[in-house]
Amino acid sequence: MKDVKIEGAKPEDGRQVLYPGEKYKLLLTFSESQDRQMITDGQLPYQFPSQVLPTEKADGTFTIHVKEGGNSYDVEGNTFTVQGNTLTVTINTTSLNYGKLRSAADVSFTLAMGGKIAEKPTGNEIDFGNGQKLPVTYRDKATVSTTKTGSYNKATGEVTYTVTVSSEGTAKSVQVTDTITGSALTYVSNSLTVDPADTGGTLNISGNNGFV
């Protein structure tokens, strides 16, 4: 392990702020050096730390770029799979440039996959191995914010409002209410939509007065 990045985490005072149960994108870079060589025959196993739960069956393929004598060679068709908390990398030994990979001394590759933070993580750092320790701060509470914008269509005489709900961290049982007051505006039947459609939860129309 050479480097770890968790996309979506925000830095604060030299630490990465993470929310238990929240999903993130993991970027894992593996490399070798003169005194630490990869196993180029068969499979390369890696055990995730207990605070990180990779997405089950996050199968993928990737290419390793090898440099030799000023030239670049690609070893394609390598694969990785995730089962439980174990990542397994399989090198494509049938690649035409596999021999270049075996003779190279400074090979590296980066894998991208989904994962989430455990519901009850412990410690103030995540040890990914080989000296790669990520200082972290866990936040238990999510921050929810809303914004509302509107646009008027002169041809139809209708106003379209967009209510955007954002959450930093995993928020549960959130209820958003938008009420139309007065008599100047009434709700247009069947005009309420949600994006993305699989957000979950329920929508309730309160007569002509808005939604919950």
C-alpha positions in Angstrom: 0.0 0.0 0.0 1.5 3.3 -1.1 -1.4 5.8 -0.8 -5.1 6.0 0.2 -7.7 8.6 -0.7 -11.3 8.7 0.5 -13.2 10.9 -2.0 -16.1 12.8 -0.3 -14.3 13.1 3.0 -13.6 16.7 4.1 -10.3 17.8 5.7 -10.3 19.5 9.0 -7.3 20.3 11.2 -5.2 17.8 9.3 -7.7 15.0 9.6 -10.4 13.5 7.3 -13.9 14.0 8.6 -15.9 10.8 8.2 -19.5 9.9 9.0 -20.3 6.4 10.3 -22.4 4.4 7.8 -21.7 6.9 5.0 -20.7 5.7 1.6 -17.5 7.0 0.0 -15.2 6.3 -3.0 -12.0 4.6 -2.1 -8.8 5.1 -4.2 -6.1 2.6 -3.2 -2.6 2.8 -4.7 -0.3 -0.2 -4.4 3.3 -0.1 -5.4 6.6 -1.9 -5.2 10.2 -0.8 -4.7 13.6 -2.4 -4.8 13.2 -3.9 -1.3 9.5 -4.7 -1.5 8.4 -6.6 -4.6 4.8 -7.6 -5.6 3.9 -11.2 -6.0 3.5 -11.3 -9.8 2.3 -14.9 -10.0 -1.3 -15.6 -9.0 -3.2 -13.4 -6.6 -2.5 -10.5 -4.3 -4.7 -10.4 -1.2 -5.4 -7.3 0.9 -7.3 -7.1 4.2 -9.2 -3.9 4.8 -9.1 -2.3 8.2 -12.1 -2.8 10.4 -13.3 0.8 10.1 -13.8 0.5 6.3 -16.3 -1.8 4.7 -15.7 -2.2 0.9 -18.7 -2.7 -1.4 -19.4 -6.4 -1.7 -18.5 -8.0 -5.0 -16.9 -4.8 -6.3 -15.4 -6.7 -9.2 -13.4 -4.7 -11.8 -10.5 -4.8 -14.3 -7.5 -2.5 -14.6 -4.3 -2.0 -16.5 -0.8 -1.8 -15.1 1.5 0.6 -16.9 5.1 -0.5 -16.9 8.1 1.6 -17.9 11.3 0.2 -19.2 14.2 1.8 -21.0 12.2 4.9 -21.8 9.3 2.9 -23.2 5.9 2.2 -21.7 4.1 -1.2 -21.8 0.6 -2.0 -20.7 -0.4 -5.2 -18.8 -4.1 -5.3 -19.4 -6.9 -7.6 -18.2 -5.9 -7.7 -14.5 -8.9 -8.1 -12.1 -9.9 -7.4 -8.6 -12.7 -8.8 -6.5 -14.1 -8.1 -3.0 -15.5 -10.7 -0.7 -16.3 -9.6 2.9 -13.4 -7.4 4.0 -10.8 -8.9 1.7 -9.7 -7.5 -1.7 -8.0 -9.9 -4.1 -6.0 -8.7 -7.1 -5.2 -11.2 -9.8 -2.4 -10.3 -12.3 -3.0 -11.3 -15.9 -0.1 -13.7 -16.5 -1.2 -14.2 -20.1 -0.6 -10.6 -21.1 2.0 -10.1 -23.9 3.8 -7.6 -21.6 3.7 -9.8 -18.5 7.4 -10.4 -18.8 8.0 -6.6 -18.6 6.0 -6.5 -15.4 8.1 -9.3 -13.8 11.4 -7.6 -14.6 10.2 -4.1 -13.5 11.2 -2.8 -10.1 8.9 0.2 -9.5 5.4 -1.0 -10.5 2.3 0.8 -9.1 -1.4 0.8 -9.8 -4.5 2.4 -8.4 -7.9 0.8 -7.8 -11.2 2.7 -7.4 -14.1 1.2 -5.6 -17.0 2.0 -3.4 -17.1 1.5 0.4 -18.5 2.9 3.6 -17.4 3.6 7.1 -18.5 1.1 9.8 -21.4 2.1 11.9 -19.3 2.1 15.1 -15.7 2.8 14.1 -13.0 3.2 16.7 -9.7 5.1 17.0 -8.5 8.4 15.7 -6.8 7.0 12.6 -7.3 4.2 10.0 -4.3 2.0 9.5 -4.3 0.8 5.9 -1.0 -1.0 6.3 2.6 -0.4 5.2 2.8 2.8 7.2 -0.3 4.3 5.5 -2.2 5.7 8.5 -5.0 8.2 7.8 -5.9 10.6 10.7 -9.7 10.8 11.0 -12.4 12.4 12.9 -15.8 10.6 13.2 -18.9 12.7 13.2 -22.1 11.2 14.6 -24.5 13.8 13.5 -25.4 14.8 10.0 -26.0 18.4 8.9 -29.1 18.9 6.7 -29.7 22.0 4.6 -32.4 23.1 2.1 -32.5 25.7 -0.6 -35.5 26.8 -2.7 -35.4 28.5 -6.1 -38.3 29.5 -8.5 -38.8 30.4 -12.2 -41.9 31.9 -13.8 -43.2 30.7 -17.2 -45.1 33.6 -18.8 -46.7 31.4 -21.4 -48.4 29.1 -18.9 -48.6 31.5 -16.0 -47.0 28.9 -13.8 -44.1 29.2 -11.3 -41.8 26.2 -11.0 -40.1 25.8 -7.6 -37.2 23.6 -6.9 -36.4 22.5 -3.3 -33.0 21.0 -2.9 -32.2 19.0 0.3 -28.6 18.3 1.0 -27.0 16.2 3.8 -23.5 16.1 5.1 -23.4 12.7 6.6 -26.2 10.1 6.7 -29.4 11.7 7.8 -32.4 9.6 8.8 -36.1 10.3 9.3 -35.8 13.8 7.6 -39.1 15.6 6.9 -39.2 18.6 4.5 -42.4 20.7 4.3 -43.0 23.4 1.7 -46.3 25.3 2.3 -48.0 27.6 -0.2 -49.6 30.5 1.7 -52.1 33.0 0.5 -54.5 32.7 -2.5 -52.2 33.9 -5.3 -50.7 30.4 -5.9 -52.2 27.0 -5.9 -50.5 23.6 -6.5 -50.6 22.2 -10.0 -51.9 18.7 -9.9 -49.4 15.9 -10.5 -46.5 18.4 -10.9 -44.4 17.2 -8.0 -41.4 15.0 -8.9 -38.3 13.8 -7.0 -34.8 13.5 -8.4 -33.3 11.0 -8.2 -36.5 8.9 -8.3 -35.1 6.2 -6.0 -34.4 8.6 -3.1 -36.9 6.7 -0.9 -39.4 8.0 1.7 -42.9 9.2 0.9 -44.4 12.4 -0.6 -47.7 13.7 0.6 -49.6 16.5 -1.1 -51.6 18.8 1.3 -54.5 19.8 -0.9 -53.5 22.9 -2.9 -51.1 24.1 -0.2 -47.8 22.3 -0.8 -46.2 19.1 0.2 -44.6 17.2 3.1 
